Amino acid sequence: MKIGFIGLGIMGKPMAKNLLKAGYELCVSDLSKEAVDELVSCGATAATNVEIAETSDIVMTMLPNSPHVKSVMMGEDGVGAHMKEGSIFVDMSSINPVASKEIAEYLKGYGVEMLDAPVSGGEPKAIDGTLAFMVGGKEEVFEKCKPILEKMGSSVTLCGDIGAGNTTKLANQIIVACNIQALSEALMLAKKAGVDPEKVFEAIKGGLAGSTVMNAKAPMMIEGNDKPGFKIDLHIKDLNNALDCAHSVGAPVPMTASVQEILQWLHTHEGGQKDHSAIVQYYEYLTGTTVKK
């Protein structure tokens, strides 16, 4: 089986490397020649998007947002028009579920099946192959692709038809962002009250307030480490999609709107490329106090 992989960014590159480690034949493409060269040195073959489309049994994308996926897949020079009938497109990008449905409908005209399969876990889990995949599409297509996805993730769940994967990812991103905001408020409360935030974290992480988000982000806040595992600008993109989707289906999302305003503030104050744990820096700005040691 030959796999084409388009998009070798902060997430895509380690994901593609894990497929190579698993023994899959991989053709890769990215705007960054450096990223492509790195994958070639690991055993992949460099190819154009059209070459990938024409030769691959499965084409995978890991791109920033809906317009990027649509640009790559749709149109006369798009990948979709050159894919083999009976092949499968797996989009692992986090995009608007409406766009996923639009792309799937377009690919039907070429006899190509599709899964939308966004991931959660950030760069660390992309590197160690323990991402969580949320998948939308036909069950028989999902079963064909599941073994491949399991080489990049420890959890691979079919959530429903096309668009269900990205709807689930939007729910995930809402929960993650609101958790980080709540954690930021709590640790700042502790600091302002004269209690060591690190001791607060150690005391509560095993209780009901404990979470994967807390375990990953509290140490970063306490260390003052904002090196991105998942960038604020990408979380802004996801929450924009969540707000658009929520408005279209009539779902109330006031907490999402609140944390999105904080992320936007950080973006305008040169924080867009920082890790989303930098939400704490908004509270540090308001109080003139730092959570970090």
C-alpha positions in Angstrom: 0.0 0.0 0.0 1.4 3.4 -1.0 0.5 6.4 1.1 0.8 10.1 0.1 1.3 12.6 2.9 0.8 16.3 2.3 1.7 18.7 5.1 4.9 18.3 7.1 4.5 21.0 9.8 4.8 20.8 13.6 2.3 17.9 13.6 2.6 16.3 10.2 6.3 15.7 10.2 6.4 13.5 13.2 3.2 11.7 12.2 4.8 10.9 8.8 7.9 9.7 10.5 5.9 7.2 12.5 4.3 5.8 9.3 7.8 5.3 7.9 8.9 3.6 11.1 5.9 1.3 10.8 7.2 0.2 7.3 4.7 2.1 5.0 5.8 3.3 1.6 5.4 7.1 1.8 5.5 9.9 -0.7 5.6 13.4 0.8 4.9 17.0 -0.1 5.2 20.3 1.7 6.0 23.9 0.9 9.1 23.6 3.1 11.9 21.9 1.1 13.7 21.4 4.4 10.8 19.4 5.9 10.6 17.3 2.7 14.4 16.7 2.7 14.2 15.6 6.4 11.5 13.0 5.5 13.4 11.8 2.5 16.4 11.2 4.7 14.1 9.0 6.8 13.1 6.9 3.8 10.2 8.8 2.2 10.0 9.8 -1.5 9.5 13.4 -2.5 6.7 14.1 -4.9 4.4 16.8 -6.2 0.8 16.8 -5.1 -0.3 15.5 -8.5 2.2 12.7 -8.4 1.0 11.8 -5.0 -2.6 11.8 -6.2 -1.8 9.6 -9.2 0.3 7.0 -7.4 -1.2 6.7 -3.9 -3.8 4.3 -2.6 -4.4 6.6 0.4 -3.7 10.4 0.4 -3.4 12.0 3.8 -3.3 15.7 4.6 -2.2 17.6 7.7 -2.8 21.2 6.9 -3.7 24.4 8.9 -7.3 25.1 8.0 -10.3 24.6 5.7 -9.1 26.9 2.9 -5.7 25.1 2.7 -7.4 21.6 2.4 -9.9 22.8 -0.2 -7.1 24.5 -2.2 -5.0 21.3 -2.2 -7.9 18.9 -2.9 -10.4 20.7 -5.1 -10.3 22.3 -8.6 -8.7 21.4 -11.9 -5.2 21.2 -10.6 -6.3 19.8 -7.2 -5.3 16.4 -5.8 -8.9 15.1 -5.9 -9.2 15.3 -9.7 -6.1 13.1 -10.1 -6.7 10.5 -7.5 -7.4 6.9 -8.6 -10.9 5.6 -8.5 -11.4 3.6 -5.3 -8.6 5.4 -3.4 -9.2 7.1 -0.1 -8.6 10.6 1.2 -7.9 11.0 4.9 -7.9 14.6 6.1 -6.2 14.8 9.5 -6.4 18.6 9.6 -8.7 20.4 12.1 -11.2 22.2 9.9 -14.8 23.3 9.8 -17.1 20.2 9.5 -19.0 22.0 6.8 -15.9 22.1 4.7 -15.3 18.4 5.3 -18.7 17.6 3.9 -18.1 19.8 0.9 -14.8 18.1 0.0 -16.3 14.6 0.5 -19.1 15.5 -1.9 -16.6 16.8 -4.4 -14.5 13.6 -4.2 -17.6 11.4 -4.9 -17.5 12.6 -8.5 -14.1 10.9 -8.8 -15.0 7.7 -7.0 -12.9 8.6 -4.0 -13.9 7.9 -0.4 -13.0 10.3 2.4 -12.5 10.3 6.2 -12.2 13.4 8.3 -9.8 12.4 11.0 -8.5 15.3 13.1 -6.2 14.6 16.1 -5.7 15.8 19.6 -2.5 15.6 21.6 -0.2 18.3 20.2 3.4 17.8 19.1 4.6 15.6 22.0 2.0 12.9 21.2 2.5 13.3 17.5 6.2 12.5 18.2 5.6 9.4 20.3 2.6 8.2 18.3 -0.1 8.5 21.0 -2.4 10.9 19.3 -6.2 10.6 19.7 -8.0 10.4 16.3 -11.6 11.5 16.0 -13.0 10.1 12.7 -16.0 10.7 10.5 -16.9 8.6 7.5 -18.2 5.2 6.4 -17.5 2.3 8.7 -16.0 0.1 6.0 -13.6 2.9 4.9 -12.7 3.5 8.6 -11.8 -0.1 9.1 -9.5 -0.1 6.1 -7.6 3.0 7.4 -7.7 2.2 11.2 -4.5 0.1 11.2 -2.6 3.0 9.6 -4.0 5.6 12.0 -3.1 3.4 14.9 0.6 3.7 13.9 0.2 7.4 14.7 -2.2 7.3 17.6 -3.2 5.3 20.7 -6.9 6.1 20.3 -8.8 5.9 17.0 -12.6 6.4 17.3 -15.3 6.5 14.6 -17.6 9.3 15.7 -20.2 9.2 12.8 -20.5 10.2 9.2 -18.3 12.7 7.4 -17.9 15.9 9.5 -18.4 14.0 12.8 -14.6 13.8 13.3 -14.2 17.6 13.0 -17.3 18.3 15.1 -15.8 16.1 17.8 -12.4 17.9 17.5 -14.2 21.3 17.9 -15.7 19.9 21.1 -12.3 18.8 22.2 -10.8 22.2 21.5 -13.5 24.0 23.5 -12.8 21.8 26.5 -9.0 22.2 26.3 -9.2 26.0 25.9 -11.6 26.4 28.8 -9.6 24.1 31.0 -6.4 26.2 30.4 -8.3 29.4 31.2 -9.7 27.9 34.4 -6.2 26.6 35.3 -4.7 30.0 34.7 -7.3 31.7 36.9 -6.8 29.1 39.7 -3.0 29.3 39.8 -3.1 33.1 39.7 -5.6 33.0 42.6 -3.1 30.9 44.6 -0.2 33.1 43.8 -2.1 36.3 44.8 -3.2 34.6 48.0 0.4 33.8 48.9 0.2 30.0 48.2 2.8 28.3 46.0 1.1 27.4 42.7 3.3 24.3 42.3 2.0 23.0 45.7 -1.6 23.7 44.6 -1.0 21.7 41.5 0.5 18.8 43.3 -2.3 18.8 45.8 -5.2 18.8 43.4 -4.0 17.0 40.3 -5.1 13.6 41.7 -8.6 14.8 42.6 -11.7 15.7 40.6 -10.0 18.8 39.2 -7.2 16.8 37.8 -6.9 16.3 34.0 -4.6 15.6 31.1 -4.7 19.3 30.4 -3.7 20.3 33.9 -0.8 17.7 33.9 0.5 19.0 30.6 0.0 22.8 31.1 0.5 23.5 34.8 4.2 22.6 34.8 4.7 24.9 31.8 3.0 27.8 33.5 5.0 27.2 36.7 8.3 27.0 34.7 7.4 30.0 32.5 7.8 27.8 29.4 5.7 28.9 26.5 7.4 26.9 23.8 4.6 25.8 21.5 3.3 22.3 21.5 0.1 23.8 20.2 0.2 27.4 19.1 -2.3 30.1 20.2 -2.9 31.1 16.6 -4.0 27.5 15.8 -6.3 27.4 18.8 -7.8 30.7 17.6 -8.4 29.1 14.2 -10.1 26.0 15.9 -12.3 28.2 18.1 -13.3 30.3 15.1 -14.5 27.1 13.5 -16.3 26.1 16.7 -18.1 29.5 17.0 -19.1 29.3 13.3 -20.4 25.8 13.7 -22.2 26.6 16.9 -23.9 29.6 15.4 -25.0 27.6 12.4 -26.6 24.9 14.6 -27.9 27.1 17.4 -25.6 25.9 20.2 -24.8 28.4 23.0 -21.1 28.8 23.5 -20.5 31.7 25.9 -17.4 30.1 27.6 -15.8 29.5 24.1 -16.4 33.2 23.2 -14.8 34.3 26.5 -11.6 32.3 26.1 -11.4 33.2 22.4 -11.2 36.9 23.4 -8.2 36.1 25.7 -6.5 34.2 22.8 -7.1 37.2 20.5 -5.6 39.5 23.0 -2.5 37.4 23.3 -2.3 37.3 19.5 -2.3 41.1 19.2 0.3 41.2 22.0 2.8 39.1 20.0 1.7 35.8 21.6 0.2 34.0 18.6 3.2 31.7 18.2 3.3 30.8 21.9 1.9 27.6 23.4 -1.8 28.0 24.4 -0.7 27.6 28.0 0.4 31.2 27.6 -3.3 32.1 28.4 -1.8 32.5 31.9 0.2 35.5 30.7 -3.1 37.4 30.1 -3.8 37.0 33.9 -0.2 37.9 34.7 -0.6 41.1 32.6 -3.8 42.0 34.5 -2.3 41.4 37.9 1.3 42.4 37.4 2.2 39.1 39.0 3.7 36.0 37.5 2.7 32.4 38.3 6.1 31.0 37.4 8.7 30.4 40.1 
